[in-house]
Amino acid sequence: MSTEKKTRTITLTGRAPVTIDEAVWPVVARAAKDRDHNNQELFRRYYLTVRKHADGRALVYGTYSTSWQGEEGKRGGYQIDKEADVAATIAEVGELIGAPQSVIDECVADLPAEELT
């Protein structure tokens, strides 16, 4: 078994990309949607991901990739502190990449449940 840490570089909006250790920043929510053309070639893909650090900070990021002629992919995201509204940030990133509302809603619904007392 390898003891090498697995890192990932994430593109953020308005700042330099960040490189993280995936074990330190685990995924807590994600959603994806692939759109095809007449059940053939996949030509549009949307991904939204939320990773959370033990100290409460979160990375909310997304990508849109396309093979449709004349279209370009999009990517971006934000690092937010523990007091920030994660659901609102998911919506913001989803809008940034042009994700359908269903992908945004699915990612928000995939967040860990909050315990109410």
C-alpha positions in Angstrom: 0.0 0.0 0.0 1.3 3.4 -1.0 1.8 6.1 1.7 2.1 8.8 -0.9 -0.4 11.5 -0.4 -2.9 12.2 -3.2 -3.1 15.9 -4.2 -5.4 17.8 -6.4 -5.1 21.3 -7.9 -8.3 23.2 -8.0 -9.1 26.3 -10.1 -10.7 29.1 -8.0 -12.3 32.3 -9.2 -10.4 35.5 -8.9 -7.3 34.0 -7.4 -4.5 31.5 -8.1 -5.4 27.8 -8.1 -4.8 25.8 -4.9 -3.3 22.4 -4.4 -4.7 20.3 -1.6 -4.2 16.9 0.1 -7.4 15.0 -0.7 -7.2 13.2 2.7 -7.2 16.6 4.5 -9.9 18.1 2.3 -12.5 15.2 1.8 -15.5 15.6 -0.4 -18.7 16.3 1.6 -21.0 16.9 -1.3 -21.0 16.6 -5.1 -23.3 16.5 -8.1 -22.8 15.9 -11.8 -24.8 15.9 -15.0 -23.9 14.7 -18.4 -25.8 15.8 -21.4 -25.6 13.8 -24.7 -26.8 14.3 -28.2 -29.6 11.8 -29.1 -28.2 9.2 -26.7 -24.9 9.2 -28.5 -21.7 11.2 -27.8 -21.5 13.0 -24.5 -20.9 16.6 -25.2 -21.7 18.6 -22.1 -20.7 17.8 -18.5 -21.3 19.7 -15.3 -19.6 18.9 -12.0 -20.0 20.7 -8.6 -17.9 19.6 -5.6 -17.7 20.7 -2.0 -14.6 19.7 0.1 -14.3 20.5 3.8 -11.3 20.9 6.0 -11.5 19.8 9.7 -11.2 23.5 10.8 -14.4 24.3 9.0 -13.1 26.0 5.8 -14.6 24.7 2.6 -13.7 24.7 -1.1 -16.7 24.9 -3.4 -15.8 24.5 -7.1 -17.2 23.4 -10.4 -16.4 22.6 -13.9 -18.2 22.6 -17.2 -16.6 20.7 -20.1 -17.9 20.5 -23.6 -17.0 19.0 -26.9 -19.7 21.0 -28.7 -18.2 23.0 -31.5 -17.8 26.7 -30.7 -18.3 26.3 -26.9 -15.6 26.6 -24.3 -15.4 24.9 -20.9 -15.7 26.9 -17.7 -14.3 26.3 -14.2 -14.1 28.2 -11.0 -14.9 28.2 -7.3 -14.3 29.7 -3.9 -12.5 29.0 -0.6 -14.9 30.0 2.1 -14.6 30.2 5.9 -16.6 28.2 8.4 -19.2 31.0 8.9 -20.0 31.3 5.2 -23.2 29.9 3.6 -22.1 26.8 1.7 -25.5 26.3 -0.1 -25.4 29.9 -1.4 -21.8 29.4 -2.6 -22.8 26.2 -4.4 -25.5 28.2 -6.2 -23.0 30.9 -7.1 -20.5 28.5 -8.5 -23.3 26.6 -10.3 -24.4 29.9 -12.0 -20.7 30.6 -12.8 -20.3 27.4 -14.8 -23.9 27.5 -16.2 -25.0 24.4 -14.4 -28.7 23.5 -14.6 -30.7 24.2 -11.4 -31.1 20.5 -10.9 -27.3 20.0 -10.5 -27.2 22.9 -8.0 -30.1 21.5 -6.0 -28.6 18.0 -6.0 -25.3 19.2 -4.6 -27.0 21.2 -1.9 -29.1 18.2 -1.0 -25.9 16.0 -0.8 -24.5 18.3 2.0 -24.3 16.6 5.4 -27.5 17.2 7.4 -27.5 19.8 10.0 -28.7 18.6 13.4 -31.5 20.8 14.9 -32.1 20.9 18.6 
